[in-house]
């Protein structure tokens, strides 16, 4: 790391986020590639160890350097349009999520965004539909304001057919199966004597796209809408970001692996761990936090897990999305990153109950790595996942010390096999195995 003052364009200090207008410190090791700039020697020293990992990665990996440079040099990195033609005039474009966090009377800052949900006080919000499988979908909605119901009736309608009740459930989320592939459907929710507005039309069976009929001019193609950005800025605390992510359905990766960018997560309205971690980093960066992402690496046979670490008053916490309750949010009470990681160790298990966590990376600043527009990419961003995986990892314990007790029957029942977003009923065996450790 360099310790000389140089003139840089107006931006923010990587460490303390103070606005830089005249002079700052810049790391010579990544000059021209990464964007690490600091307002003082103190901030540089505070961030030096973490950023040194990024410098080492770029200096030692020519391919990694090329990925970062190519990412920054392209205006659009993935122009794949997640759409299918319905007729010669209209097309199906992926939907914007209108999901809000659970209603609380003191969340007055959410009013602007919640108005987009077109919800009356006595009725549910307009349902939001996400891909489930070739013949199933995930239906979610926001309950009525200040009214609690013990059951909701879910109705479906095919074009030119009457509304038909398909199920009754007791939560504001359900999986509707046995739908007709390639057909457009709409849903509405009945709570008591009130009926929600119909969902936007949804085309059944289009994996990883959550397609709905939306006019192109209503949404920016490669960015968030203004209403979305305004809403993200109301999530000023990491705990609020976590509550929001908890409401986004799980991405089951039906056909193949995905690594959706933050914009694509919102458009497709589902996410798994690294996709949610990147979205959380993006939202935190809009509220003054560095957009960090951190990798927890497992042993062979299990999935790695990505979290979004943050610091408050010198203590570490993290945002985390998982289908299991045990691998989620951590409050900022940990003095070191190792302490934070070790809070996951005993509950980090595969589908067979083996404890599989073995190492962790230092946090990577995605804005440093890929520039301020990193989150605007459409489609998959596997190159981001690749760099997170390649950065230096720190072993938790030597291999010769690994003598670990597997989960007992109680833990298997209450933790390992408990899923918030259950596997759709019409999964085949291959798809079930793909999701068993998530």
Residue pairs with C-beta under 8 A, 6 or more apart in sequence:
1 27
1 28
1 29
1 44
1 48
1 51
1 52
1 55
2 25
2 26
2 27
2 28
2 29
3 25
3 41
3 44
4 25
5 23
5 24
5 25
6 23
6 24
6 25
6 26
7 22
7 23
8 20
8 23
8 24
8 26
8 37
10 19
10 20
10 21
11 19
11 20
11 24
11 35
11 37
12 18
12 19
12 20
13 19
13 20
13 24
13 37
13 38
13 39
13 40
13 43
14 35
14 36
14 37
14 38
14 43
14 47
14 51
14 290
14 365
14 368
15 38
15 39
15 43
15 44
15 46
15 47
15 290
16 39
16 43
17 288
17 289
17 290
18 39
20 37
20 39
24 37
24 38
24 39
25 37
25 38
25 39
25 40
25 41
25 43
25 44
26 36
26 37
26 38
27 34
27 36
27 51
27 55
29 52
29 55
29 58
29 59
30 36
30 54
30 55
30 58
30 59
30 368
33 58
33 65
33 68
33 69
34 54
34 55
34 58
34 68
34 368
34 369
35 367
35 368
35 371
35 372
36 47
36 51
36 54
36 365
36 368
38 44
38 47
49 362
50 362
50 363
50 365
51 365
51 368
53 361
53 362
53 364
53 391
53 392
54 364
54 365
54 368
54 369
54 391
56 392
57 64
57 387
57 390
57 391
57 392
58 64
58 65
58 68
59 65
61 390
64 386
64 387
64 390
67 383
67 386
67 387
68 369
68 370
68 387
71 77
71 370
71 371
71 374
71 383
72 370
72 371
76 222
76 377
76 378
77 377
77 378
77 379
77 381
78 261
78 377
78 378
78 379
78 380
78 381
79 378
79 379
80 378
80 379
81 93
82 93
82 94
82 208
82 209
82 211
82 264
82 267
82 268
82 378
82 379
83 91
83 92
83 93
83 94
83 209
83 211
84 91
84 92
84 203
84 206
84 211
85 91
85 92
86 92
86 184
86 203
86 213
90 213
92 203
92 206
92 211
92 212
92 213
93 211
93 212
93 213
93 214
93 215
93 216
93 219
94 209
94 210
94 211
94 212
94 214
94 264
94 267
94 268
95 128
95 129
95 200
95 210
95 211
95 212
95 214
95 267
95 268
95 269
96 214
96 219
96 225
96 228
96 266
96 267
97 128
97 248
97 266
97 267
97 269
98 113
98 116
98 117
98 125
98 126
98 128
99 128
99 140
99 142
99 244
99 247
99 248
99 269
100 110
100 113
100 114
100 117
100 142
100 231
100 244
100 247
101 107
101 110
101 235
101 240
101 243
101 244
101 246
101 247
102 243
102 247
103 142
103 143
103 145
109 234
110 231
110 234
112 227
112 230
112 231
112 234
113 227
113 228
113 230
113 231
113 234
114 142
116 227
117 125
117 126
117 142
118 125
118 126
118 197
119 125
119 126
119 142
119 144
119 145
119 196
120 144
120 194
121 144
121 145
121 146
121 147
122 144
122 145
122 147
122 192
122 194
123 144
123 191
123 194
123 195
123 196
123 197
124 141
124 142
124 143
124 144
124 152
124 172
124 189
124 191
124 194
124 196
125 141
125 142
125 196
126 141
126 196
126 197
126 198
126 199
126 200
127 139
127 140
127 141
127 187
127 188
127 189
127 196
127 198
127 199
128 139
128 140
128 141
128 199
128 269
129 137
129 138
129 139
129 185
129 187
129 199
129 200
129 202
129 210
129 212
129 269
130 137
130 138
130 140
130 210
130 249
130 268
130 269
130 270
131 137
131 138
131 206
131 207
131 208
131 209
131 210
131 254
131 268
131 270
132 138
132 175
132 176
132 177
132 252
132 424
133 205
133 207
133 252
133 254
133 424
133 426
133 427
133 431
134 181
134 204
134 205
134 207
134 254
134 426
135 177
135 178
135 179
135 180
135 181
135 204
135 205
135 426
136 175
136 176
136 177
136 178
136 179
136 424
136 425
136 426
137 175
137 176
137 179
137 185
137 202
137 204
138 173
138 174
138 175
138 249
138 270
138 421
139 154
139 173
139 174
139 175
139 176
139 187
139 199
140 172
140 173
140 247
140 249
141 152
141 172
141 173
141 189
141 196
142 172
143 149
143 172
143 191
144 191
144 194
147 191
147 192
149 191
149 192
150 170
151 168
151 169
151 170
152 168
152 169
152 170
152 172
152 189
152 190
152 191
153 165
153 167
153 168
153 189
153 190
153 191
154 165
154 166
154 167
154 168
154 169
154 174
154 176
154 187
154 189
155 163
155 164
155 165
155 166
155 187
155 188
155 189
155 190
156 163
156 164
156 166
156 176
156 179
156 185
156 186
156 187
157 163
157 164
157 185
157 186
157 187
157 188
157 198
158 180
158 183
158 184
158 185
159 183
159 184
163 188
166 176
167 174
167 176
173 249
175 422
175 424
175 425
176 187
177 424
177 425
177 426
178 426
179 185
179 204
179 205
180 204
181 204
181 205
182 203
182 204
182 205
183 203
183 204
184 201
184 202
184 203
184 204
184 213
185 201
185 202
185 204
186 198
186 199
186 200
186 201
186 202
187 198
187 199
187 202
188 195
188 196
188 197
188 198
188 199
189 195
189 196
190 196
200 212
200 213
200 214
201 212
201 213
202 210
202 211
202 212
203 211
203 212
207 254
207 255
208 251
208 253
208 254
208 255
208 258
208 260
208 268
209 268
210 267
210 268
210 269
210 270
218 225
219 225
219 267
221 378
222 263
222 376
222 377
222 378
223 263
223 376
224 232
224 263
224 266
228 266
229 286
232 282
232 283
232 286
232 287
233 286
233 287
234 240
235 241
235 244
235 283
235 287
236 287
237 287
238 280
238 284
238 289
238 310
238 312
238 317
238 319
238 329
238 332
239 329
241 280
241 283
241 284
241 319
242 280
242 319
242 320
242 328
242 329
244 283
245 271
245 276
245 279
245 280
245 319
245 321
246 321
246 328
248 265
248 269
248 270
248 271
248 276
248 321
249 269
249 270
249 271
249 421
250 270
250 271
250 272
250 323
250 420
250 421
250 438
251 258
251 260
251 268
251 270
251 271
251 272
251 275
252 270
252 421
252 423
252 424
252 427
252 431
252 434
252 435
252 438
253 272
253 434
253 435
254 431
258 272
258 275
258 380
259 274
259 275
259 380
259 381
259 382
259 384
259 385
260 268
260 271
260 275
260 379
260 380
260 381
261 278
261 375
261 376
261 377
261 378
261 379
261 380
261 381
262 275
262 278
262 279
262 281
262 282
262 375
263 375
263 376
263 377
263 378
264 377
264 378
264 379
264 380
265 271
265 275
265 276
265 278
265 279
266 279
267 378
271 279
271 321
272 321
272 438
273 303
273 305
273 306
273 307
273 320
273 321
273 322
273 327
273 438
274 293
274 306
274 385
274 388
276 319
276 320
276 321
277 293
277 294
277 306
277 307
277 308
277 319
277 320
277 321
278 293
278 366
278 375
278 381
278 384
279 375
280 308
280 319
280 321
281 291
281 292
281 293
281 308
281 366
282 291
282 366
282 375
284 290
284 291
284 292
284 308
284 310
284 319
285 291
285 367
289 310
290 363
290 365
290 367
291 365
291 366
291 367
291 374
292 308
292 309
292 310
292 363
292 364
292 365
292 366
293 306
293 307
293 308
293 363
293 364
293 366
293 388
294 306
294 307
294 308
294 309
294 318
294 337
294 360
294 361
294 362
294 363
294 364
295 304
295 305
295 306
295 360
295 361
295 388
295 389
295 391
295 393
296 304
296 305
296 306
296 307
296 341
296 344
296 348
296 357
296 359
296 360
297 304
297 357
297 358
297 359
297 360
297 361
297 389
297 393
298 304
298 305
298 348
298 350
298 356
298 357
298 358
299 356
299 358
301 350
301 354
301 356
302 350
302 354
302 356
302 437
303 437
303 438
304 389
305 320
305 322
305 327
305 344
305 348
306 388
307 318
307 319
307 320
307 330
308 318
308 319
308 320
309 316
309 317
309 318
309 337
309 340
309 363
310 316
310 317
310 318
310 319
310 332
311 317
311 332
312 332
313 332
314 335
315 332
315 333
315 334
315 335
316 332
316 334
316 335
316 336
316 337
316 339
316 340
317 329
317 330
317 331
317 332
317 333
317 334
317 340
318 329
318 330
318 340
319 329
320 327
320 328
320 329
320 330
321 328
322 328
322 438
323 419
323 420
323 421
323 438
324 347
324 415
324 416
324 418
324 419
324 420
324 438
325 415
325 418
325 420
326 344
326 347
326 348
326 415
327 344
327 347
327 348
330 340
330 343
330 344
334 340
334 343
337 360
337 362
337 363
338 360
338 394
341 357
341 360
341 396
342 396
344 357
345 355
345 357
345 396
346 355
347 415
348 355
348 356
348 357
349 355
349 356
349 407
349 411
349 415
349 416
350 356
350 436
350 437
351 416
351 436
351 437
352 406
353 406
353 407
353 408
353 411
353 412
353 416
354 404
354 406
354 407
355 404
355 405
355 406
355 407
357 396
358 395
358 396
358 397
359 393
359 394
359 395
359 396
360 393
360 394
360 396
361 388
361 391
361 392
361 393
361 394
362 391
362 392
362 394
364 387
364 388
364 391
366 374
366 375
366 384
367 374
369 384
369 387
370 384
374 384
407 415
407 416
423 431
423 432
423 435
427 435
